[in-house]
Amino acid sequence: MPCWAALRASLRPEPFYFVRHGETDANKAFILQGHMDTPLNDTGLEQAESAAQTLQNINIKAVIASDLTRAKQTAAVICDKVLKNSRMDIIPELKERHFGIYQGKLRDELDFIRENEFSDIEGGEPYEAFITRIATGLIKALQHESPVVIVSHGGVFRGLGHLLGFGPLKASNAAVYRLTPVDGSEQWTVEHLNR
């Protein structure tokens, strides 16, 4: 596994929250979305409401989303409930990885991608470039007043696991996590808030 210590060291050591977007019809059909721009379905909208409820008693200062519709819709629900209609910020660097020839295919292909996660994917985004991109997005997000909520994607959460050293975890739709830097180290911990 590559070492991303230099990228990790450049992050502001502030706790933040991460929410994976709610369900889409492509999720339901087990289709690998990547950069496909798909909206939430009715279940996804309900899940976004539930995620917002989880965050409601936290004094959230900013909601950040990737520029893909499924993340922006989830973030809009959270903004409405948590920030009382405050504007969300969009950071395109926090969008999902481009999966090249596997994008739009059934997620059976995902086993190959996970087994070869650090390899290049034909027509897709190299993993090193993906991690560098999401690190850039995270640096931008953590410049906001904290605590911040980042609404993004499952692949981004796996990438953060590699980047922040807590390992690649799978995030279900509308899962809410608190990520906290460990004092005096470059390690981070992760806590799932709405199991």
N, CA and C atoms as an extended XYZ file, in Angstrom:
585
Properties=species:S:1:pos:R:3:atomname:S:1:resname:S:1:resid:I:1 pbc="F F F"
N         0.849       -1.190        0.000 N   MET     1
C         0.000        0.000        0.000 CA  MET     1
C         0.889        1.246        0.000 C   MET     1
N         0.551        2.227       -0.848 N   PRO     2
C         1.343        3.458       -0.856 CA  PRO     2
C         1.268        4.190        0.481 C   PRO     2
N         2.229        5.061        0.721 N   CYS     3
C         2.255        5.841        1.960 CA  CYS     3
C         1.811        7.273        1.655 C   CYS     3
N         0.784        7.706        2.345 N   TRP     4
C         0.263        9.047        2.136 CA  TRP     4
C         0.503        9.935        3.353 C   TRP     4
N         1.596        9.682        4.072 N   ALA     5
C         1.882       10.422        5.303 CA  ALA     5
C         2.033       11.917        5.040 C   ALA     5
N         2.664       12.289        3.922 N   ALA     6
C         2.865       13.716        3.632 CA  ALA     6
C         1.524       14.403        3.408 C   ALA     6
N         0.614       13.745        2.692 N   LEU     7
C        -0.721       14.317        2.493 CA  LEU     7
C        -1.451       14.414        3.823 C   LEU     7
N        -1.356       13.359        4.628 N   ARG     8
C        -2.028       13.340        5.936 CA  ARG     8
C        -1.491       14.456        6.827 C   ARG     8
N        -0.194       14.694        6.784 N   ALA     9
C         0.426       15.721        7.629 CA  ALA     9
C        -0.017       17.125        7.239 C   ALA     9
N        -0.476       17.303        5.999 N   SER    10
C        -0.873       18.639        5.548 CA  SER    10
C        -2.305       18.996        5.959 C   SER    10
N        -3.034       18.046        6.560 N   LEU    11
C        -4.415       18.298        6.959 CA  LEU    11
C        -4.488       19.056        8.275 C   LEU    11
N        -5.447       19.943        8.372 N   ARG    12
C        -5.731       20.607        9.631 CA  ARG    12
C        -6.329       19.574       10.585 C   ARG    12
N        -5.790       19.406       11.774 N   PRO    13
C        -6.257       18.344       12.669 CA  PRO    13
C        -7.562       18.711       13.376 C   PRO    13
N        -8.628       18.786       12.611 N   GLU    14
C        -9.945       19.129       13.146 CA  GLU    14
C       -10.880       17.943       12.947 C   GLU    14
N       -11.652       17.567       13.973 N   PRO    15
C       -12.669       16.533       13.749 CA  PRO    15
C       -13.666       17.000       12.686 C   PRO    15
N       -14.210       16.054       11.931 N   PHE    16
C       -15.252       16.389       10.967 CA  PHE    16
C       -16.187       15.197       10.827 C   PHE    16
N       -17.297       15.443       10.157 N   TYR    17
C       -18.308       14.408        9.940 CA  TYR    17
C       -18.345       14.059        8.455 C   TYR    17
N       -18.589       12.788        8.188 N   PHE    18
C       -18.696       12.317        6.808 CA  PHE    18
C       -20.024       11.588        6.651 C   PHE    18
N       -20.747       11.918        5.577 N   VAL    19
C       -22.008       11.242        5.256 CA  VAL    19
C       -21.917       10.732        3.819 C   VAL    19
N       -22.177        9.451        3.639 N   ARG    20
C       -22.317        8.960        2.273 CA  ARG    20
C       -23.715        9.319        1.790 C   ARG    20
N       -23.834        9.681        0.525 N   HIS    21
C       -25.128       10.048       -0.055 CA  HIS    21
C       -26.165        8.946        0.139 C   HIS    21
N       -27.441        9.320        0.039 N   GLY    22
C       -28.531        8.357        0.115 CA  GLY    22
C       -28.608        7.486       -1.133 C   GLY    22
N       -29.528        6.541       -1.094 N   GLU    23
C       -29.645        5.541       -2.164 CA  GLU    23
C       -30.121        6.150       -3.484 C   GLU    23
N       -29.583        5.618       -4.569 N   THR    24
C       -30.041        5.926       -5.930 CA  THR    24
C       -30.577        4.629       -6.540 C   THR    24
N       -31.272        4.762       -7.667 N   ASP    25
C       -31.732        3.553       -8.358 CA  ASP    25
C       -30.548        2.703       -8.810 C   ASP    25
N       -29.438        3.346       -9.150 N   ALA    26
C       -28.236        2.595       -9.545 CA  ALA    26
C       -27.690        1.800       -8.364 C   ALA    26
N       -27.686        2.388       -7.149 N   ASN    27
C       -27.292        1.623       -5.957 CA  ASN    27
C       -28.188        0.397       -5.792 C   ASN    27
N       -29.484        0.619       -5.932 N   LYS    28
C       -30.460       -0.455       -5.740 CA  LYS    28
C       -30.245       -1.581       -6.748 C   LYS    28
N       -29.823       -1.225       -7.958 N   ALA    29
C       -29.582       -2.211       -9.020 CA  ALA    29
C       -28.148       -2.746       -8.994 C   ALA    29
N       -27.359       -2.358       -7.998 N   PHE    30
C       -25.965       -2.793       -7.863 CA  PHE    30
C       -25.112       -2.394       -9.067 C   PHE    30
N       -25.316       -1.162       -9.516 N   ILE    31
C       -24.539       -0.611      -10.633 CA  ILE    31
C       -23.457        0.297      -10.070 C   ILE    31
N       -22.249        0.137      -10.557 N   LEU    32
C       -21.111        0.952      -10.139 CA  LEU    32
C       -21.238        2.318      -10.809 C   LEU    32
N       -21.425        3.382      -10.014 N   GLN    33
C       -21.753        4.693      -10.565 CA  GLN    33
C       -20.533        5.535      -10.922 C   GLN    33
N       -19.545        5.605      -10.037 N   GLY    34
C       -18.407        6.471      -10.314 CA  GLY    34
C       -18.856        7.897      -10.590 C   GLY    34
N       -18.498        8.428      -11.759 N   HIS    35
C       -18.868        9.801      -12.116 CA  HIS    35
C       -20.259        9.915      -12.736 C   HIS    35
N       -20.991        8.809      -12.864 N   MET    36
C       -22.369        8.902      -13.370 CA  MET    36
C       -23.143        9.841      -12.449 C   MET    36
N       -23.927       10.738      -13.013 N   ASP    37
C       -24.630       11.728      -12.199 CA  ASP    37
C       -26.073       11.304      -11.999 C   ASP    37
N       -26.321       10.553      -10.951 N   THR    38
C       -27.633        9.964      -10.685 CA  THR    38
C       -28.289       10.628       -9.474 C   THR    38
N       -29.609       10.818       -9.524 N   PRO    39
C       -30.317       11.421       -8.388 CA  PRO    39
C       -30.684       10.389       -7.334 C   PRO    39
N       -31.042       10.874       -6.159 N   LEU    40
C       -31.565       10.001       -5.105 CA  LEU    40
C       -32.934        9.466       -5.517 C   LEU    40
N       -33.240        8.263       -5.075 N   ASN    41
C       -34.612        7.771       -5.213 CA  ASN    41
C       -35.365        8.116       -3.921 C   ASN    41
N       -36.621        7.655       -3.810 N   ASP    42
C       -37.423        8.002       -2.623 CA  ASP    42
C       -36.787        7.478       -1.341 C   ASP    42
N       -36.238        6.272       -1.398 N   THR    43
C       -35.551        5.717       -0.224 CA  THR    43
C       -34.355        6.585        0.141 C   THR    43
N       -33.608        7.030       -0.873 N   GLY    44
C       -32.444        7.881       -0.640 CA  GLY    44
C       -32.815        9.193        0.029 C   GLY    44
N       -33.944        9.767       -0.373 N   LEU    45
C       -34.400       11.016        0.253 CA  LEU    45
C       -34.768       10.773        1.720 C   LEU    45
N       -35.407        9.625        2.011 N   GLU    46
C       -35.728        9.283        3.400 CA  GLU    46
C       -34.449        9.063        4.206 C   GLU    46
N       -33.477        8.405        3.588 N   GLN    47
C       -32.197        8.179        4.270 CA  GLN    47
C       -31.492        9.497        4.573 C   GLN    47
N       -31.569       10.449        3.636 N   ALA    48
C       -30.960       11.762        3.861 CA  ALA    48
C       -31.607       12.452        5.059 C   ALA    48
N       -32.931       12.326        5.180 N   GLU    49
C       -33.649       12.882        6.339 CA  GLU    49
C       -33.151       12.242        7.635 C   GLU    49
N       -32.954       10.942        7.600 N   SER    50
C       -32.469       10.231        8.793 CA  SER    50
C       -31.052       10.675        9.165 C   SER    50
N       -30.183       10.840        8.144 N   ALA    51
C       -28.817       11.324        8.414 CA  ALA    51
C       -28.863       12.719        9.032 C   ALA    51
N       -29.749       13.568        8.493 N   ALA    52
C       -29.886       14.928        9.035 CA  ALA    52
C       -30.328       14.884       10.490 C   ALA    52
N       -31.225       13.949       10.801 N   GLN    53
C       -31.693       13.810       12.179 CA  GLN    53
C       -30.537       13.424       13.110 C   GLN    53
N       -29.658       12.553       12.641 N   THR    54
C       -28.491       12.152       13.431 CA  THR    54
C       -27.604       13.346       13.753 C   THR    54
N       -27.511       14.295       12.809 N   LEU    55
C       -26.622       15.455       12.957 CA  LEU    55
C       -27.292       16.654       13.626 C   LEU    55
N       -28.590       16.556       13.868 N   GLN    56
C       -29.365       17.722       14.286 CA  GLN    56
C       -28.905       18.351       15.607 C   GLN    56
N       -28.413       17.575       16.526 N   ASN    57
C       -28.014       18.116       17.830 CA  ASN    57
C       -26.536       18.470       17.914 C   ASN    57
N       -25.863       18.450       16.773 N   ILE    58
C       -24.447       18.831       16.706 CA  ILE    58
C       -24.402       20.232       16.122 C   ILE    58
N       -23.554       21.064       16.652 N   ASN    59
C       -23.505       22.461       16.210 CA  ASN    59
C       -22.700       22.592       14.913 C   ASN    59
N       -23.249       22.027       13.829 N   ILE    60
C       -22.570       22.011       12.530 CA  ILE    60
C       -22.450       23.437       11.998 C   ILE    60
N       -21.263       23.769       11.489 N   LYS    61
C       -21.016       25.119       10.959 CA  LYS    61
C       -21.032       25.171        9.432 C   LYS    61
N       -20.731       24.038        8.771 N   ALA    62
C       -20.682       24.044        7.304 CA  ALA    62
C       -21.024       22.667        6.773 C   ALA    62
N       -21.714       22.650        5.645 N   VAL    63
C       -22.021       21.409        4.934 CA  VAL    63
C       -21.369       21.505        3.561 C   VAL    63
N       -20.541       20.517        3.259 N   ILE    64
C       -19.773       20.482        2.013 CA  ILE    64
C       -20.230       19.259        1.236 C   ILE    64
N       -20.391       19.401       -0.090 N   ALA    65
C       -20.799       18.259       -0.911 CA  ALA    65
C       -19.911       18.141       -2.139 C   ALA    65
N       -19.838       16.914       -2.660 N   SER    66
C       -19.246       16.728       -3.982 CA  SER    66
C       -20.189       17.360       -5.002 C   SER    66
N       -19.747       17.468       -6.244 N   ASP    67
C       -20.579       18.128       -7.251 CA  ASP    67
C       -21.505       17.157       -7.985 C   ASP    67
N       -21.623       15.914       -7.518 N   LEU    68
C       -22.551       14.964       -8.136 CA  LEU    68
C       -23.920       15.086       -7.460 C   LEU    68
N       -24.980       14.947       -8.254 N   THR    69
C       -26.344       15.217       -7.803 CA  THR    69
C       -26.718       14.452       -6.542 C   THR    69
N       -26.346       13.170       -6.457 N   ARG    70
C       -26.749       12.367       -5.300 CA  ARG    70
C       -26.167       12.914       -3.999 C   ARG    70
N       -24.960       13.459       -4.054 N   ALA    71
C       -24.357       14.067       -2.865 CA  ALA    71
C       -24.980       15.428       -2.583 C   ALA    71
N       -25.203       16.218       -3.631 N   LYS    72
C       -25.796       17.553       -3.432 CA  LYS    72
C       -27.213       17.448       -2.870 C   LYS    72
N       -27.994       16.472       -3.328 N   GLN    73
C       -29.352       16.315       -2.798 CA  GLN    73
C       -29.325       15.917       -1.319 C   GLN    73
N       -28.445       15.006       -0.971 N   THR    74
C       -28.317       14.595        0.430 CA  THR    74
C       -27.886       15.784        1.292 C   THR    74
N       -26.910       16.534        0.804 N   ALA    75
C       -26.414       17.705        1.543 CA  ALA    75
C       -27.496       18.768        1.694 C   ALA    75
N       -28.333       18.942        0.674 N   ALA    76
C       -29.403       19.946        0.745 CA  ALA    76
C       -30.387       19.609        1.860 C   ALA    76
N       -30.713       18.324        2.021 N   VAL    77
C       -31.603       17.912        3.106 CA  VAL    77
C       -30.946       18.197        4.455 C   VAL    77
N       -29.658       17.880        4.561 N   ILE    78
C       -28.935       18.136        5.816 CA  ILE    78
C       -28.881       19.635        6.102 C   ILE    78
N       -28.605       20.437        5.085 N   CYS    79
C       -28.592       21.903        5.269 CA  CYS    79
C       -29.930       22.397        5.792 C   CYS    79
N       -31.006       21.892        5.191 N   ASP    80
C       -32.346       22.342        5.572 CA  ASP    80
C       -32.643       22.028        7.035 C   ASP    80
N       -32.206       20.866        7.503 N   LYS    81
C       -32.508       20.446        8.877 CA  LYS    81
C       -31.496       20.960        9.891 C   LYS    81
N       -30.237       21.053        9.480 N   VAL    82
C       -29.161       21.343       10.436 CA  VAL    82
C       -28.747       22.809       10.405 C   VAL    82
N       -28.676       23.390        9.213 N   LEU    83
C       -28.237       24.787        9.089 CA  LEU    83
C       -29.375       25.733        8.761 C   LEU    83
N       -30.588       25.226        8.759 N   LYS    84
C       -31.782       26.052        8.507 CA  LYS    84
C       -31.657       26.817        7.189 C   LYS    84
N       -31.515       26.045        6.107 N   ASN    85
C       -31.480       26.575        4.736 CA  ASN    85
C       -30.207       27.324        4.375 C   ASN    85
N       -29.184       27.241        5.171 N   SER    86
C       -27.919       27.859        4.781 CA  SER    86
C       -27.393       27.178        3.527 C   SER    86
N       -26.622       27.907        2.759 N   ARG    87
C       -26.073       27.399        1.504 CA  ARG    87
C       -24.981       26.383        1.786 C   ARG    87
N       -25.012       25.309        1.021 N   MET    88
C       -23.917       24.344        1.119 CA  MET    88
C       -22.795       24.806        0.196 C   MET    88
N       -21.600       24.326        0.444 N   ASP    89
C       -20.469       24.567       -0.444 CA  ASP    89
C       -20.196       23.305       -1.230 C   ASP    89
N       -19.833       23.474       -2.483 N   ILE    90
C       -19.525       22.355       -3.372 CA  ILE    90
C       -18.013       22.303       -3.575 C   ILE    90
N       -17.441       21.123       -3.371 N   ILE    91
C       -16.013       20.907       -3.625 CA  ILE    91
C       -15.902       19.722       -4.588 C   ILE    91
N       -15.675       19.997       -5.885 N   PRO    92
C       -15.645       18.928       -6.886 CA  PRO    92
C       -14.605       17.848       -6.615 C   PRO    92
N       -13.531       18.186       -5.911 N   GLU    93
C       -12.489       17.193       -5.629 CA  GLU    93
C       -12.974       16.058       -4.730 C   GLU    93
N       -14.158       16.215       -4.130 N   LEU    94
C       -14.696       15.187       -3.240 CA  LEU    94
C       -15.656       14.230       -3.951 C   LEU    94
N       -15.673       14.270       -5.292 N   LYS    95
C       -16.548       13.340       -6.017 CA  LYS    95
C       -15.929       11.953       -6.058 C   LYS    95
N       -16.754       10.997       -6.430 N   GLU    96
C       -16.347        9.595       -6.504 CA  GLU    96
C       -15.219        9.395       -7.509 C   GLU    96
N       -14.509        8.294       -7.371 N   ARG    97
C       -13.470        7.917       -8.332 CA  ARG    97
C       -14.109        7.573       -9.681 C   ARG    97
N       -13.429        7.903      -10.751 N   HIS    98
C       -13.887        7.488      -12.084 CA  HIS    98
C       -13.416        6.059      -12.303 C   HIS    98
N       -14.364        5.150      -12.555 N   PHE    99
C       -14.047        3.732      -12.651 CA  PHE    99
C       -13.837        3.240      -14.076 C   PHE    99
N       -13.665        4.153      -15.022 N   GLY   100
C       -13.297        3.770      -16.373 CA  GLY   100
C       -14.253        2.778      -16.998 C   GLY   100
N       -13.713        1.675      -17.523 N   ILE   101
C       -14.532        0.705      -18.264 CA  ILE   101
C       -15.546       -0.011      -17.368 C   ILE   101
N       -15.391        0.083      -16.030 N   TYR   102
C       -16.329       -0.578      -15.123 CA  TYR   102
C       -17.507        0.316      -14.732 C   TYR   102
N       -17.414        1.599      -15.029 N   GLN   103
C       -18.462        2.540      -14.651 CA  GLN   103
C       -19.756        2.198      -15.392 C   GLN   103
N       -20.851        2.135      -14.658 N   GLY   104
C       -22.137        1.815      -15.249 CA  GLY   104
C       -22.405        0.325      -15.349 C   GLY   104
N       -21.461       -0.507      -14.918 N   LYS   105
C       -21.645       -1.957      -14.970 CA  LYS   105
C       -22.092       -2.475      -13.606 C   LYS   105
N       -22.553       -3.712      -13.592 N   LEU   106
C       -22.967       -4.318      -12.336 CA  LEU   106
C       -21.798       -4.398      -11.374 C   LEU   106
N       -22.090       -4.248      -10.105 N   ARG   107
C       -21.049       -4.147       -9.096 CA  ARG   107
C       -20.293       -5.447       -8.870 C   ARG   107
N       -20.656       -6.517       -9.588 N   ASP   108
C       -19.834       -7.732       -9.528 CA  ASP   108
C       -18.396       -7.383       -9.892 C   ASP   108
N       -18.251       -6.366      -10.746 N   GLU   109
C       -16.927       -5.923      -11.163 CA  GLU   109
C       -16.166       -5.283       -9.999 C   GLU   109
N       -16.890       -4.892       -8.950 N   LEU   110
C       -16.266       -4.186       -7.834 CA  LEU   110
C       -15.240       -5.062       -7.123 C   LEU   110
N       -15.457       -6.386       -7.118 N   ASP   111
C       -14.482       -7.271       -6.489 CA  ASP   111
C       -13.118       -7.117       -7.156 C   ASP   111
N       -13.123       -7.040       -8.495 N   PHE   112
C       -11.863       -6.844       -9.204 CA  PHE   112
C       -11.242       -5.515       -8.796 C   PHE   112
N       -12.049       -4.463       -8.720 N   ILE   113
C       -11.529       -3.136       -8.390 CA  ILE   113
C       -10.951       -3.134       -6.978 C   ILE   113
N       -11.633       -3.769       -6.018 N   ARG   114
C       -11.121       -3.789       -4.649 CA  ARG   114
C        -9.835       -4.597       -4.547 C   ARG   114
N        -9.779       -5.709       -5.269 N   GLU   115
C        -8.564       -6.527       -5.245 CA  GLU   115
C        -7.390       -5.814       -5.895 C   GLU   115
N        -7.684       -4.940       -6.837 N   ASN   116
C        -6.650       -4.225       -7.586 CA  ASN   116
C        -6.753       -2.723       -7.348 C   ASN   116
N        -7.149       -2.362       -6.123 N   GLU   117
C        -7.486       -0.984       -5.793 CA  GLU   117
C        -6.373        0.006       -6.133 C   GLU   117
N        -5.133       -0.410       -5.963 N   PHE   118
C        -4.030        0.510       -6.178 CA  PHE   118
C        -3.513        0.477       -7.613 C   PHE   118
N        -4.139       -0.351       -8.439 N   SER   119
C        -3.736       -0.440       -9.848 CA  SER   119
C        -4.559        0.534      -10.678 C   SER   119
N        -4.053        0.825      -11.862 N   ASP   120
C        -4.814        1.658      -12.786 CA  ASP   120
C        -5.979        0.850      -13.355 C   ASP   120
N        -7.064        1.543      -13.646 N   ILE   121
C        -8.243        0.948      -14.263 CA  ILE   121
C        -8.318        1.515      -15.675 C   ILE   121
N        -8.509        0.648      -16.653 N   GLU   122
C        -8.549        1.112      -18.039 CA  GLU   122
C        -9.606        2.213      -18.207 C   GLU   122
N        -9.162        3.363      -18.700 N   GLY   123
C       -10.069        4.492      -18.921 CA  GLY   123
C       -10.472        5.224      -17.661 C   GLY   123
N        -9.926        4.809      -16.518 N   GLY   124
C       -10.353        5.391      -15.243 CA  GLY   124
C        -9.272        6.216      -14.579 C   GLY   124
N        -9.554        6.583      -13.349 N   GLU   125
C        -8.668        7.456      -12.579 CA  GLU   125
C        -7.672        6.617      -11.782 C   GLU   125
N        -6.381        6.845      -11.947 N   PRO   126
C        -5.394        6.112      -11.143 CA  PRO   126
C        -5.618        6.373       -9.651 C   PRO   126
N        -5.384        5.347       -8.829 N   TYR   127
C        -5.687        5.466       -7.405 CA  TYR   127
C        -4.868        6.558       -6.727 C   TYR   127
N        -3.607        6.679       -7.097 N   GLU   128
C        -2.761        7.743       -6.515 CA  GLU   128
C        -3.370        9.117       -6.807 C   GLU   128
N        -3.825        9.318       -8.051 N   ALA   129
C        -4.439       10.601       -8.427 CA  ALA   129
C        -5.739       10.821       -7.657 C   ALA   129
N        -6.502        9.756       -7.465 N   PHE   130
C        -7.754        9.831       -6.714 CA  PHE   130
C        -7.489       10.262       -5.272 C   PHE   130
N        -6.531        9.618       -4.611 N   ILE   131
C        -6.217        9.960       -3.221 CA  ILE   131
C        -5.711       11.401       -3.119 C   ILE   131
N        -4.861       11.806       -4.044 N   THR   132
C        -4.353       13.188       -4.029 CA  THR   132
C        -5.497       14.170       -4.220 C   THR   132
N        -6.437       13.830       -5.113 N   ARG   133
C        -7.591       14.707       -5.362 CA  ARG   133
C        -8.454       14.830       -4.123 C   ARG   133
N        -8.790       13.690       -3.475 N   ILE   134
C        -9.663       13.823       -2.305 CA  ILE   134
C        -8.937       14.477       -1.130 C   ILE   134
N        -7.622       14.318       -1.045 N   ALA   135
C        -6.858       15.036       -0.013 CA  ALA   135
C        -6.958       16.540       -0.237 C   ALA   135
N        -6.860       16.963       -1.493 N   THR   136
C        -7.017       18.389       -1.830 CA  THR   136
C        -8.404       18.876       -1.430 C   THR   136
N        -9.425       18.069       -1.719 N   GLY   137
C       -10.788       18.433       -1.333 CA  GLY   137
C       -10.960       18.517        0.166 C   GLY   137
N       -10.347       17.571        0.886 N   LEU   138
C       -10.452       17.569        2.344 CA  LEU   138
C        -9.751       18.783        2.944 C   LEU   138
N        -8.603       19.145        2.410 N   ILE   139
C        -7.899       20.355        2.876 CA  ILE   139
C        -8.800       21.574        2.705 C   ILE   139
N        -9.455       21.687        1.545 N   LYS   140
C       -10.383       22.811        1.299 CA  LYS   140
C       -11.554       22.780        2.279 C   LYS   140
N       -12.125       21.598        2.496 N   ALA   141
C       -13.287       21.484        3.386 CA  ALA   141
C       -12.932       21.877        4.812 C   ALA   141
N       -11.749       21.464        5.276 N   LEU   142
C       -11.361       21.731        6.662 CA  LEU   142
C       -10.902       23.167        6.892 C   LEU   142
N       -10.883       23.972        5.835 N   GLN   143
C       -10.622       25.397        6.006 CA  GLN   143
C       -11.863       26.138        6.489 C   GLN   143
N       -13.027       25.501        6.382 N   HIS   144
C       -14.268       26.098        6.881 CA  HIS   144
C       -14.276       26.039        8.408 C   HIS   144
N       -15.107       26.891        9.006 N   GLU   145
C       -15.281       26.827       10.454 CA  GLU   145
C       -15.804       25.449       10.828 C   GLU   145
N       -15.257       24.865       11.871 N   SER   146
C       -15.663       23.508       12.235 CA  SER   146
C       -16.717       23.544       13.357 C   SER   146
N       -17.491       22.459       13.484 N   PRO   147
C       -17.391       21.216       12.739 CA  PRO   147
C       -18.051       21.267       11.365 C   PRO   147
N       -17.466       20.505       10.457 N   VAL   148
C       -17.891       20.440        9.067 CA  VAL   148
C       -18.500       19.075        8.800 C   VAL   148
N       -19.525       19.038        7.946 N   VAL   149
C       -20.068       17.783        7.427 CA  VAL   149
C       -19.698       17.703        5.954 C   VAL   149
N       -19.070       16.604        5.564 N   ILE   150
C       -18.754       16.345        4.160 CA  ILE   150
C       -19.712       15.268        3.665 C   ILE   150
N       -20.442       15.565        2.596 N   VAL   151
C       -21.357       14.602        1.991 CA  VAL   151
C       -20.733       14.151        0.678 C   VAL   151
N       -20.419       12.864        0.626 N   SER   152
C       -19.663       12.379       -0.522 CA  SER   152
C       -20.062       10.939       -0.851 C   SER   152
N       -19.090       10.082       -1.133 N   HIS   153
C       -19.349        8.789       -1.766 CA  HIS   153
C       -18.606        7.661       -1.069 C   HIS   153
N       -19.067        6.435       -1.317 N   GLY   154
C       -18.468        5.265       -0.697 CA  GLY   154
C       -17.000        5.086       -1.031 C   GLY   154
N       -16.638        5.300       -2.299 N   GLY   155
C       -15.237        5.181       -2.693 CA  GLY   155
C       -14.369        6.239       -2.048 C   GLY   155
N       -14.929        7.426       -1.854 N   VAL   156
C       -14.192        8.503       -1.180 CA  VAL   156
C       -13.950        8.121        0.274 C   VAL   156
N       -14.953        7.507        0.915 N   PHE   157
C       -14.768        7.077        2.308 CA  PHE   157
C       -13.683        6.009        2.406 C   PHE   157
N       -13.675        5.051        1.471 N   ARG   158
C       -12.602        4.048        1.448 CA  ARG   158
C       -11.242        4.734        1.264 C   ARG   158
N       -11.204        5.719        0.362 N   GLY   159
C        -9.966        6.459        0.132 CA  GLY   159
C        -9.507        7.213        1.371 C   GLY   159
N       -10.469        7.795        2.102 N   LEU   160
C       -10.121        8.485        3.347 CA  LEU   160
C        -9.557        7.493        4.363 C   LEU   160
N       -10.073        6.269        4.351 N   GLY   161
C        -9.541        5.241        5.246 CA  GLY   161
C        -8.068        4.982        4.989 C   GLY   161
N        -7.688        4.943        3.716 N   HIS   162
C        -6.273        4.787        3.372 CA  HIS   162
C        -5.488        6.047        3.735 C   HIS   162
N        -6.035        7.201        3.368 N   LEU   163
C        -5.345        8.471        3.591 CA  LEU   163
C        -5.132        8.750        5.076 C   LEU   163
N        -6.169        8.526        5.883 N   LEU   164
C        -6.123        8.887        7.307 CA  LEU   164
C        -5.679        7.738        8.205 C   LEU   164
N        -5.449        6.582        7.627 N   GLY   165
C        -4.845        5.496        8.380 CA  GLY   165
C        -5.779        4.654        9.223 C   GLY   165
N        -7.104        4.751        9.011 N   PHE   166
C        -7.986        3.885        9.785 CA  PHE   166
C        -8.443        2.676        8.977 C   PHE   166
N        -7.943        2.532        7.769 N   GLY   167
C        -8.239        1.363        6.953 CA  GLY   167
C        -9.471        1.549        6.102 C   GLY   167
N        -9.571        0.766        5.021 N   PRO   168
C       -10.699        0.920        4.100 CA  PRO   168
C       -11.983        0.331        4.672 C   PRO   168
N       -12.938        1.167        4.995 N   LEU   169
C       -14.226        0.735        5.521 CA  LEU   169
C       -15.308        0.953        4.475 C   LEU   169
N       -16.320        0.109        4.513 N   LYS   170
C       -17.454        0.241        3.598 CA  LYS   170
C       -18.504        1.116        4.273 C   LYS   170
N       -18.981        2.127        3.572 N   ALA   171
C       -20.027        3.013        4.097 CA  ALA   171
C       -21.341        2.709        3.380 C   ALA   171
N       -22.371        2.409        4.143 N   SER   172
C       -23.686        2.210        3.537 CA  SER   172
C       -24.302        3.574        3.219 C   SER   172
N       -25.371        3.547        2.421 N   ASN   173
C       -26.017        4.802        2.038 CA  ASN   173
C       -26.495        5.557        3.270 C   ASN   173
N       -26.175        6.851        3.314 N   ALA   174
C       -26.559        7.788        4.378 CA  ALA   174
C       -25.944        7.453        5.733 C   ALA   174
N       -24.874        6.647        5.731 N   ALA   175
C       -24.143        6.407        6.972 CA  ALA   175
C       -23.468        7.707        7.411 C   ALA   175
N       -23.464        7.955        8.720 N   VAL   176
C       -22.864        9.164        9.296 CA  VAL   176
C       -21.695        8.753       10.180 C   VAL   176
N       -20.541        9.375        9.947 N   TYR   177
C       -19.325        9.064       10.698 CA  TYR   177
C       -18.724       10.335       11.282 C   TYR   177
N       -18.105       10.182       12.437 N   ARG   178
C       -17.282       11.249       13.010 CA  ARG   178
C       -15.830       10.800       12.893 C   ARG   178
N       -15.004       11.640       12.281 N   LEU   179
C       -13.581       11.354       12.120 CA  LEU   179
C       -12.799       12.319       12.989 C   LEU   179
N       -11.920       11.770       13.815 N   THR   180
C       -11.222       12.566       14.817 CA  THR   180
C        -9.726       12.297       14.763 C   THR   180
N        -8.910       13.364       14.704 N   PRO   181
C        -7.458       13.152       14.754 CA  PRO   181
C        -7.033       12.755       16.164 C   PRO   181
N        -6.066       11.849       16.239 N   VAL   182
C        -5.534       11.417       17.533 CA  VAL   182
C        -4.449       12.410       17.942 C   VAL   182
N        -4.564       12.978       19.148 N   ASP   183
C        -3.597       13.976       19.622 CA  ASP   183
C        -2.168       13.461       19.529 C   ASP   183
N        -1.308       14.314       19.012 N   GLY   184
C         0.116       14.008       18.986 CA  GLY   184
C         0.524       12.992       17.939 C   GLY   184
N        -0.380       12.674       17.018 N   SER   185
C        -0.014       11.725       15.966 CA  SER   185
C        -0.689       12.157       14.668 C   SER   185
N        -0.400       11.453       13.613 N   GLU   186
C        -1.066       11.722       12.342 CA  GLU   186
C        -2.171       10.714       12.087 C   GLU   186
N        -2.540        9.936       13.096 N   GLN   187
C        -3.591        8.933       12.951 CA  GLN   187
C        -4.958        9.554       13.244 C   GLN   187
N        -5.982        8.949       12.669 N   TRP   188
C        -7.360        9.380       12.869 CA  TRP   188
C        -8.187        8.184       13.319 C   TRP   188
N        -9.237        8.454       14.094 N   THR   189
C       -10.195        7.417       14.464 CA  THR   189
C       -11.518        7.707       13.756 C   THR   189
N       -12.327        6.668       13.620 N   VAL   190
C       -13.631        6.825       12.971 CA  VAL   190
C       -14.695        6.168       13.837 C   VAL   190
N       -15.833        6.862       13.962 N   GLU   191
C       -16.952        6.376       14.772 CA  GLU   191
C       -18.213        6.452       13.931 C   GLU   191
N       -18.915        5.327       13.814 N   HIS   192
C       -20.164        5.265       13.058 CA  HIS   192
C       -21.295        5.715       13.980 C   HIS   192
N       -22.026        6.763       13.596 N   LEU   193
C       -23.004        7.369       14.512 CA  LEU   193
C       -24.429        6.878       14.326 C   LEU   193
N       -24.756        6.285       13.188 N   ASN   194
C       -26.169        5.886       12.953 CA  ASN   194
C       -26.272        4.462       12.433 C   ASN   194
N       -25.703        3.529       13.163 N   ARG   195
C       -25.753        2.110       12.739 CA  ARG   195
C       -27.189        1.632       12.617 C   ARG   195
